[in-house]
Amino acid sequence: MYRPLTGIPGRALLDTMLLLNGAFIRDGVARRAINALSEMGYSACCDDTSWSDAIRILGARRIALGLSYDPIPTLISYARDSNIVHLPPSPVDQTAIVNRADQHLANAARDRIAWVLTEDAPLIKQLISVNIEVRSTWDVLYASLEGETPPLEFPIRVTRMSRTNGYLFGRIFTGSWAGRRHEGQFTICEVENVGRLYYDNGLGRWIIEMQNNLVVWADCDVGTNETWAVCASYRLPTTSGQNGNVTLRAAGPDGQRVANSRSTLRALPPHHIGRRSSFGSSLDGSTSLDGHIQAIVLGRRPISGVLWRAISSVPEGAPNPFGSDVLDDALLATSFTTSGIANLPSQSELARIIHGDAQVWMSRGSSAGLTGNF
């Protein structure tokens, strides 16, 4: 699943959102990946456009959120303390055309002999298409393990969920149960008061069972030892009686794609969302996955068709739950000591979930897996 870092240049270009998440989430995946780069001998770099974008975004968010402090000095201090190199503008490379907003990264990668570190799945897909080296934080953190068993949280990325908008995503490697119609149900994950994402072997279909009693399924034959990306994305009303929908998508080997969407007028129950989440099993423990979990992501911005096509076309593709909405959460949660030192929020504080017991193990040769409650 993960792409190695061997054979790529020594400079890593950070995209804007990765830089900001590194600066304002003290133990988040972005900061851990940037730290790992240094430990492995790579130079973390930021081109002039990404740096200017980061400064502009922080200035705009300070006004929009009514922050009582200026977040820009915190970014500057982080970049300095992390030895992030600020690169000057690069000339346009006409042989490496990507979307206009990210063209500067392609230019800098070619000009500075660098590779790009990003969580933006469409950008990863585009850079691969023009033969520019690109990696995700999953790749960097996996490489930093150097063959050791991954930490408990490695396959899991979650943020605070919403009653009205969100998604449950899993990338799994199926076990020996696949294709055996008598074997029952196999759960990827379940989030309290949101829903359960699973495969029903008896029916031969992927299913999302929402807590508003809406069930969406997609008929699909699944084989043993196959990698599948599965995502349930929802937009639901605040109160029952308004329009909403839930979309289920799955992508497997050899270009297999299935999808289904259903409309609903029902809201989720008016209870706390995601206080308990279970990965690799249902919350009550009655069904488990019995397979390898390569990634599970829970987020609160629904996945569009365009984003899904990019995610499902990249071998290690997964949604990035740490977007601008989570950056806002982090900025609002930041405080300062009397001496002016920033108290940054942790990733778990932003996720607001309760962690229970879990077991992490390694599959033969590559990916991490997890079973149990989290």
LOKOLBA-559126 format. One record per residue (C-alpha): z, y, x; residue number from 1; residue in one letter. Coordinates in nm, 4 decimals. Each point is the difference from the previous one (the first is absolute). Example, Ala and Ser with C-alpha at 12.3 -4.5 7.8 and 13.67 -1.06 7.14 Angstrom:
2
> 0.7800	-0.4500	1.2300	1	A
> -0.0660	0.3440	0.1370	2	S
END
This chain:
374
> 0.0000	0.0000	0.0000	1	M
> 0.0978	0.2505	0.2662	2	Y
> -0.2414	0.1318	0.2604	3	R
> 0.1210	-0.0062	0.3623	4	P
> 0.0181	0.3096	0.2169	5	L
> -0.1488	-0.1705	0.3040	6	T
> -0.3177	0.1529	0.1373	7	G
> 0.0330	0.3395	-0.1695	8	I
> 0.0441	0.3390	0.1731	9	P
> 0.3380	0.1351	0.1049	10	G
> -0.0070	0.2977	-0.2380	11	R
> 0.0936	-0.0349	-0.3677	12	A
> -0.0989	0.2797	-0.2395	13	L
> 0.2483	0.0527	-0.2835	14	L
> -0.1284	0.1174	-0.3352	15	D
> 0.1780	0.2845	-0.1786	16	T
> 0.2076	-0.1978	-0.2490	17	M
> 0.1136	-0.2471	0.2637	18	L
> 0.1177	0.2891	0.2179	19	L
> 0.1914	0.1598	-0.2885	20	L
> 0.1623	-0.3252	-0.1083	21	N
> 0.1049	-0.0625	0.3585	22	G
> 0.1593	0.3429	0.0159	23	A
> 0.1960	-0.0143	-0.3282	24	F
> 0.0937	-0.3652	-0.0670	25	I
> 0.2400	-0.0953	0.2742	26	R
> -0.0505	-0.3776	-0.0023	27	D
> -0.3283	-0.0260	-0.1904	28	G
> -0.2948	-0.2138	0.1009	29	V
> -0.1876	0.3029	0.1366	30	A
> 0.2805	0.0946	0.2407	31	R
> 0.0550	-0.3606	0.1025	32	R
> -0.3706	-0.0434	0.0717	33	A
> -0.0176	0.3220	0.2025	34	I
> 0.3065	-0.1077	0.2001	35	N
> -0.1592	-0.3411	0.0566	36	A
> -0.3129	0.1619	0.1404	37	L
> 0.2030	0.1659	0.2730	38	S
> 0.1906	-0.3189	0.0763	39	E
> -0.3283	-0.1900	0.0386	40	M
> -0.1476	0.2636	0.2303	41	G
> -0.2297	0.1811	-0.2421	42	Y
> -0.0184	0.3783	-0.0292	43	S
> 0.0462	0.1347	-0.3550	44	A
> -0.2335	0.2959	-0.0540	45	C
> -0.0732	0.2520	-0.2720	46	C
> -0.3283	0.1868	-0.0107	47	D
> -0.0043	0.3716	-0.0764	48	D
> -0.1195	-0.0389	-0.3603	49	T
> 0.2680	-0.2555	-0.0913	50	S
> 0.2665	0.2241	0.1513	51	W
> -0.1261	0.3061	-0.1883	52	S
> -0.0139	-0.2019	-0.3226	53	D
> 0.3602	-0.1130	0.0493	54	A
> 0.1185	0.3582	0.0526	55	I
> -0.1947	0.1183	-0.3041	56	R
> 0.1385	-0.2782	-0.2210	57	I
> 0.3590	0.0705	0.0998	58	L
> -0.0445	0.3710	-0.0670	59	G
> -0.1415	-0.0718	-0.3445	60	A
> 0.2697	-0.2567	-0.0868	61	R
> 0.2757	0.2377	0.1073	62	R
> -0.1166	0.2445	-0.2660	63	I
> -0.0818	-0.2569	-0.2692	64	A
> 0.3304	-0.1856	0.0373	65	L
> 0.2110	0.3124	0.0502	66	G
> 0.1451	-0.1323	0.3255	67	L
> 0.2880	0.1969	0.1448	68	S
> -0.1177	-0.0726	0.3540	69	Y
> -0.3226	0.0114	0.2006	70	D
> -0.1133	-0.3601	0.0735	71	P
> -0.2508	0.0986	0.2688	72	I
> 0.2560	0.0212	0.2870	73	P
> 0.1098	-0.3559	-0.0849	74	T
> -0.3590	-0.1196	0.0404	75	L
> -0.0380	0.1862	0.3300	76	I
> 0.3252	-0.1469	0.1335	77	S
> -0.1027	-0.3512	-0.1034	78	Y
> -0.3410	0.0297	0.1671	79	A
> 0.1637	0.1284	0.3181	80	R
> 0.2737	-0.2630	0.0103	81	D
> -0.2521	-0.2791	-0.0742	82	S
> -0.2421	0.1212	0.2705	83	N
> -0.2840	0.0352	-0.2496	84	I
> -0.2919	0.1581	0.1843	85	V
> -0.1768	0.2904	-0.1754	86	H
> -0.3757	-0.0287	0.0635	87	L
> -0.2445	0.2938	-0.0238	88	P
> -0.2957	-0.0120	-0.2440	89	P
> -0.2838	-0.2422	0.0766	90	S
> -0.3741	0.0488	-0.0543	91	P
> -0.1582	-0.1585	-0.3071	92	V
> -0.1277	-0.3525	0.0631	93	D
> -0.3080	-0.0486	-0.2177	94	Q
> 0.0065	-0.3764	0.0567	95	T
> 0.3453	-0.0427	-0.1544	96	A
> -0.0196	0.1513	-0.3477	97	I
> 0.2901	-0.0636	-0.2350	98	V
> 0.1328	0.2013	-0.2928	99	N
> 0.0153	0.3720	0.0718	100	R
> 0.3796	0.0291	-0.0079	101	A
> 0.0391	-0.2643	0.2736	102	D
> -0.3089	0.0754	0.2074	103	Q
> 0.2173	0.1689	0.2625	104	H
> 0.1752	-0.3322	0.0699	105	L
> -0.3318	-0.1756	0.0615	106	A
> -0.1090	0.2854	0.2264	107	N
> 0.3236	-0.0084	0.1985	108	A
> -0.0004	-0.3799	0.0304	109	A
> -0.3462	0.0026	0.1568	110	R
> 0.0570	0.3125	0.2103	111	D
> 0.3430	-0.0986	0.1324	112	R
> -0.0626	-0.3757	0.0234	113	I
> 0.2769	-0.0756	-0.2469	114	A
> 0.0722	-0.2107	-0.3053	115	W
> 0.1356	0.1126	-0.3362	116	V
> 0.3365	-0.0980	-0.1498	117	L
> 0.0042	0.0461	-0.3770	118	T
> 0.1161	-0.1531	-0.3287	119	E
> -0.3042	0.1361	-0.1869	120	D
> -0.1949	-0.3118	-0.1080	121	A
> -0.3272	0.1838	-0.0855	122	P
> 0.0107	0.1699	0.3409	123	L
> 0.0631	-0.3341	0.1735	124	I
> -0.3036	-0.1442	-0.1769	125	K
> -0.2188	0.2977	0.0965	126	Q
> 0.1078	0.0036	0.3651	127	L
> -0.0684	-0.3715	0.0329	128	I
> -0.3498	0.0609	-0.1418	129	S
> -0.0792	0.2490	0.2802	130	V
> 0.1552	-0.2177	0.2728	131	N
> 0.3050	0.2143	0.0680	132	I
> 0.3161	-0.1905	0.0830	133	E
> 0.2663	0.0441	-0.2676	134	V
> 0.3331	-0.1667	-0.0664	135	R
> 0.2698	0.0203	-0.2654	136	S
> 0.3740	0.0177	0.0546	137	T
> 0.0116	-0.3669	-0.1041	138	W
> -0.2149	-0.0803	0.3070	139	D
> 0.2122	0.2087	0.2375	140	V
> 0.3347	-0.1318	-0.1210	141	L
> -0.1214	-0.3591	0.0083	142	Y
> -0.1322	0.0452	0.3552	143	A
> 0.3365	0.1452	0.1047	144	S
> 0.1739	-0.3247	-0.1002	145	L
> -0.1706	-0.1815	0.2898	146	E
> 0.0234	-0.3333	-0.1786	147	G
> 0.3589	0.0368	-0.1165	148	E
> 0.1088	-0.0651	-0.3579	149	T
> -0.0537	0.3196	-0.2024	150	P
> 0.2982	0.1896	-0.1381	151	P
> 0.1024	-0.0540	-0.3591	152	L
> -0.1790	0.3022	-0.1396	153	E
> -0.3272	-0.0514	0.1883	154	F
> -0.2250	-0.1188	-0.2895	155	P
> 0.1554	0.2363	-0.2553	156	I
> -0.0729	0.3674	-0.0687	157	R
> 0.1457	0.1656	-0.3047	158	V
> 0.0722	0.3447	-0.1300	159	T
> 0.1707	0.1343	-0.3097	160	R
> -0.1807	-0.1279	-0.3074	161	M
> -0.0766	0.1705	-0.3292	162	S
> 0.0089	-0.1030	-0.3662	163	R
> -0.3392	0.1589	-0.0594	164	T
> -0.2114	-0.0553	0.3133	165	N
> -0.0014	-0.2564	0.2759	166	G
> -0.1213	-0.3269	0.1436	167	Y
> 0.1116	-0.3397	0.1296	168	L
> -0.2134	-0.1325	0.2857	169	F
> 0.0109	-0.3232	0.1953	170	G
> -0.2144	-0.1577	0.2690	171	R
> 0.0830	-0.3690	0.0211	172	I
> -0.1125	-0.3245	0.1606	173	F
> 0.0073	-0.2751	-0.2622	174	T
> 0.1955	-0.3195	0.0444	175	G
> -0.0817	-0.3616	-0.0838	176	S
> 0.0614	0.0683	-0.3689	177	W
> -0.3287	0.1877	-0.0414	178	A
> -0.2451	-0.1798	-0.2235	179	G
> 0.2542	-0.2466	-0.1372	180	R
> 0.0028	0.0806	-0.3691	181	R
> 0.3356	-0.1717	-0.0633	182	H
> 0.1934	0.1974	0.2610	183	E
> 0.1185	0.2914	-0.2179	184	G
> 0.0441	0.3681	0.0889	185	Q
> 0.0200	0.1645	0.3437	186	F
> 0.1496	0.3485	0.0197	187	T
> -0.1060	0.2648	0.2517	188	I
> 0.2593	0.2544	-0.1055	189	C
> 0.2042	0.1278	-0.2926	190	E
> 0.1470	0.3458	-0.0478	191	V
> 0.2829	0.0452	-0.2467	192	E
> -0.1060	0.1886	-0.3142	193	N
> -0.3618	0.0168	0.1229	194	V
> -0.1565	-0.3443	0.0105	195	G
> -0.0816	-0.3275	0.1756	196	R
> -0.3194	-0.0728	0.1968	197	L
> -0.0856	-0.3690	0.0305	198	Y
> -0.2575	-0.2776	-0.0126	199	Y
> 0.0098	-0.2579	-0.2791	200	D
> -0.1434	-0.3249	0.1332	201	N
> -0.0090	-0.1662	-0.3406	202	G
> -0.2135	0.2781	-0.1453	203	L
> -0.1914	0.0793	0.3191	204	G
> 0.0583	0.3751	-0.0104	205	R
> 0.1738	0.2924	0.1692	206	W
> 0.2441	0.1690	-0.2359	207	I
> 0.2038	0.3186	-0.0168	208	I
> 0.2727	-0.0219	-0.2622	209	E
> 0.1325	0.3488	-0.0695	210	M
> 0.3423	0.0762	-0.1463	211	Q
> -0.1624	0.1837	-0.2915	212	N
> -0.1199	-0.3470	-0.1128	213	N
> -0.3580	0.0623	0.1143	214	L
> -0.1593	-0.2922	0.1831	215	V
> -0.3231	0.0418	0.1958	216	V
> -0.1776	-0.2939	0.1611	217	W
> -0.3145	-0.0762	0.1988	218	A
> -0.1394	-0.3530	0.0015	219	D
> -0.0486	-0.1197	0.3556	220	C
> -0.0124	-0.3289	0.1906	221	D
> 0.2155	0.0116	0.3127	222	V
> -0.0241	-0.2494	0.2848	223	G
> 0.2499	-0.1193	0.2591	224	T
> 0.0393	0.2067	0.3190	225	N
> -0.1857	0.3039	-0.1325	226	E
> 0.0843	0.3668	0.0486	227	T
> 0.0169	0.2038	-0.3204	228	W
> 0.0711	0.3667	-0.0620	229	A
> 0.1393	0.0614	-0.3483	230	V
> 0.0921	0.3318	-0.1594	231	C
> 0.1351	0.1039	-0.3392	232	A
> -0.0332	0.3731	-0.0595	233	S
> 0.1459	0.1782	-0.3002	234	Y
> -0.0166	0.3337	-0.1785	235	R
> 0.2403	-0.0060	-0.2926	236	L
> 0.1241	0.2532	-0.2552	237	P
> 0.3387	0.1633	0.0345	238	T
> 0.0771	-0.0999	-0.3582	239	T
> -0.1662	-0.2620	-0.2165	240	S
> -0.2926	0.1192	-0.2094	241	G
> -0.1991	0.1647	0.2778	242	Q
> -0.2935	-0.1551	0.1851	243	N
> 0.0475	-0.2048	0.3145	244	G
> -0.1580	-0.2906	0.1864	245	N
> 0.0688	-0.2740	0.2508	246	V
> -0.2680	-0.1298	0.2391	247	T
> 0.0179	-0.3280	0.1894	248	L
> -0.2299	-0.0616	0.2978	249	R
> -0.0258	-0.2868	0.2479	250	A
> -0.2246	-0.0601	0.3012	251	A
> -0.0330	-0.3226	0.1931	252	G
> -0.2207	-0.1736	0.2555	253	P
> -0.3816	0.0046	-0.0065	254	D
> -0.0122	0.3213	-0.2004	255	G
> 0.1840	-0.1357	-0.3035	256	Q
> 0.1084	0.2855	-0.2283	257	R
> 0.1641	-0.0052	-0.3426	258	V
> 0.1414	0.2824	-0.2093	259	A
> 0.1236	0.0762	-0.3479	260	N
> 0.1507	0.3036	-0.1693	261	S
> 0.1843	0.0426	-0.3298	262	R
> 0.1005	0.3093	-0.1906	263	S
> 0.3443	0.0430	-0.1486	264	T
> 0.2056	0.2461	-0.2014	265	L
> 0.3286	-0.1426	0.1261	266	R
> 0.2270	0.1618	0.2580	267	A
> 0.2185	-0.1909	0.2430	268	L
> 0.3663	-0.0383	-0.1039	269	P
> 0.2080	0.3155	0.0623	270	P
> 0.2000	-0.1650	0.2777	271	H
> 0.0351	0.0468	0.3754	272	H
> -0.3228	-0.1065	0.1728	273	I
> 0.0069	-0.2338	0.2992	274	G
> 0.3755	-0.0340	0.0430	275	R
> -0.0741	-0.3627	0.0798	276	R
> -0.3253	-0.1294	0.1479	277	S
> -0.0860	-0.3568	0.0919	278	S
> -0.2709	-0.0926	0.2502	279	F
> -0.1329	-0.3550	0.0115	280	G
> 0.1945	-0.0992	-0.3095	281	S
> 0.0858	0.1171	-0.3491	282	S
> 0.3221	0.1924	-0.0535	283	L
> 0.1634	-0.2984	-0.1689	284	D
> -0.1141	-0.2338	0.2775	285	G
> -0.1845	-0.2314	-0.2397	286	S
> -0.3387	0.0412	0.1713	287	T
> -0.0873	0.0578	0.3642	288	S
> -0.3169	0.0497	0.2024	289	L
> 0.0079	-0.2917	0.2439	290	D
> -0.2493	0.1777	0.2227	291	G
> -0.0212	0.2632	0.2717	292	H
> 0.0619	0.3624	-0.0929	293	I
> -0.2061	0.2188	0.2298	294	Q
> 0.0774	0.3272	-0.1771	295	A
> 0.1668	0.1275	-0.3149	296	I
> -0.0185	0.3661	-0.0944	297	V
> 0.1613	0.1752	-0.2963	298	L
> -0.1012	0.3581	-0.0714	299	G
> -0.0179	0.2554	-0.2765	300	R
> -0.3601	0.1226	0.0189	301	R
> -0.2448	-0.2256	-0.1876	302	P
> -0.2769	-0.1587	0.2087	303	I
> -0.3484	0.1236	-0.0893	304	S
> -0.3089	-0.2190	0.0031	305	G
> -0.1333	0.1801	0.3083	306	V
> 0.3241	-0.0485	0.1919	307	L
> 0.0198	-0.3639	-0.1060	308	W
> -0.3490	-0.0731	0.1309	309	R
> 0.0989	0.1429	0.3372	310	A
> 0.3330	-0.1863	0.0118	311	I
> -0.1523	-0.3331	-0.0989	312	S
> -0.2849	0.0291	0.2531	313	S
> 0.2295	0.0418	0.3033	314	V
> 0.1669	-0.3233	0.1255	315	P
> 0.3451	0.1604	0.0297	316	E
> -0.0631	0.2592	-0.2710	317	G
> 0.2935	0.1142	-0.2100	318	A
> 0.0921	0.3146	-0.1935	319	P
> 0.1955	0.2710	0.1784	320	N
> 0.3043	0.0810	-0.2154	321	P
> 0.1009	0.2895	0.2263	322	F
> -0.2331	0.2684	-0.1301	323	G
> 0.0519	0.3659	-0.0825	324	S
> 0.2435	-0.0829	-0.2803	325	D
> 0.2327	-0.1824	0.2399	326	V
> -0.0361	0.2808	0.2536	327	L
> 0.1287	0.2339	-0.2718	328	D
> 0.2962	-0.2329	-0.0538	329	D
> 0.0733	0.0025	0.3721	330	A
> -0.0249	0.3788	0.0286	331	L
> 0.2351	0.0452	-0.2954	332	L
> 0.2478	-0.2528	0.1433	333	A
> 0.0125	0.1599	0.3459	334	T
> 0.3150	0.1942	0.0840	335	S
> 0.1353	0.1642	0.3140	336	F
> 0.3254	-0.0050	0.1925	337	T
> 0.1814	0.3241	0.0795	338	T
> -0.1624	-0.0145	0.3446	339	S
> -0.3465	-0.0193	-0.1546	340	G
> -0.0706	-0.3703	0.0580	341	I
> -0.2095	-0.1569	-0.2767	342	A
> 0.1489	-0.2863	-0.2032	343	N
> -0.3124	-0.1924	-0.1002	344	L
> -0.0079	-0.2540	-0.2853	345	P
> -0.0500	-0.3680	0.0757	346	S
> -0.2759	-0.2110	-0.1495	347	Q
> 0.2495	-0.2018	-0.2051	348	S
> 0.1573	0.3179	-0.1381	349	E
> -0.3420	0.1130	-0.1173	350	L
> -0.0693	-0.3425	-0.1486	351	A
> 0.3298	-0.0071	-0.1910	352	R
> 0.0137	-0.3768	-0.0354	353	I
> 0.2807	-0.2491	0.0497	354	I
> -0.0462	-0.2577	0.2764	355	H
> 0.1294	-0.3528	-0.0453	356	G
> -0.0594	-0.3184	0.1985	357	D
> -0.3357	-0.1019	0.1439	358	A
> -0.1472	-0.2267	0.2604	359	Q
> -0.2847	0.0924	0.2341	360	V
> -0.2087	-0.2554	0.1840	361	W
> -0.3249	-0.0106	0.1954	362	M
> -0.3113	-0.1840	-0.1060	363	S
> -0.1806	-0.1937	0.2683	364	R
> -0.1789	0.2409	0.2295	365	G
> 0.0134	0.3289	-0.1814	366	S
> 0.1494	0.1406	-0.3138	367	S
> 0.3513	0.0647	-0.1230	368	A
> 0.1337	-0.1454	-0.3184	369	G
> 0.3025	0.0531	-0.2188	370	L
> 0.1688	-0.1853	-0.2799	371	T
> 0.3054	0.0979	-0.2001	372	G
> 0.1434	0.3102	-0.1589	373	N
> 0.0009	0.3384	0.1731	374	F
END
